[in-house]
Structure formats: C-alpha cells, structure tokens
Amino acid sequence: MSRKTTRHTSLNRTLTGLATDAPFVIATRMSRMLDPATALSPAVQADNLRMVWEKQAAAFEACSALMAAGAAQYQQAWLGLWTGALPTGRAPSAASLAGALDSALQPFQRRARANARRLRSGR
C-alpha cells in the first residue's frame, strides 16, 4: 500500500468515526440537557463543563497539528531554496493535505469516540 493510499485511508477512517460517533454524542447530551428532571443535576452540569473544555483542548491540538504541517511545508521550501533549487510554485500534494487534515481532525475524533463509549456505558 502506497503512502498516499495510507494517508487517504486514515483520513477516511477519521471522518467515518466522526460521522458515526458525533451524532450519538450530540443527541445524548441534548436529551440530557433538555430533560427537566436531570438538567440541573451536578452530573449533567459537570458533563456540560467537560464538553466545553474538551472542545477547547481539541481545537488547540488541531491548530497545533496544522501549524506543524505548515511549518514542515515552509521548511521544505526554504531547504529547497538553500540547496539551489528554484521555486516551482507547486501546490502541496493531495497526500500531504490529507495527512494534515487527518492530523487536525484526530483530536476531535478521539474525544468523540471516548465520549460515545462513556455515554453508551451510562457513566
């Protein structure tokens, strides 16, 4: 399997995981928030705070991954100039973009999967 295929496969796996886990987590949390009997319970309030903090942490990790991918592209361009190669003006390859996008979506997918498991178990 080529490197390009592996990156696209990994991106597809990440997107599929998000597409299956995120709707379940959203529906479960919304039903808990809208239920008057449990909306003000300490467990639901703690889960609401956890939800906000998790999204902030995932966004920070995603930004870090995108900045690292951009820095690698920038470094590669400067290294090419330093070694005497002329800039070609080429866009990044689809495989490198897929890898960067996969790296950016991984934090969200990991948290969505962990939340889905936790909510399915009833904790």
Secondary structure, 3 states (H helix, E strand, C coil): CCHHHHHHHHHHHHHHHHHHHHHHHHHHHHHHHHCCCCCCCHHHHHHHHHHHHHHHHHHHHHHHHHHHHHHHHHHHHHHHHHCCCCCCCCCCCHHHHHHHHHHHHHHHHHHHHHHHHHHHHCC
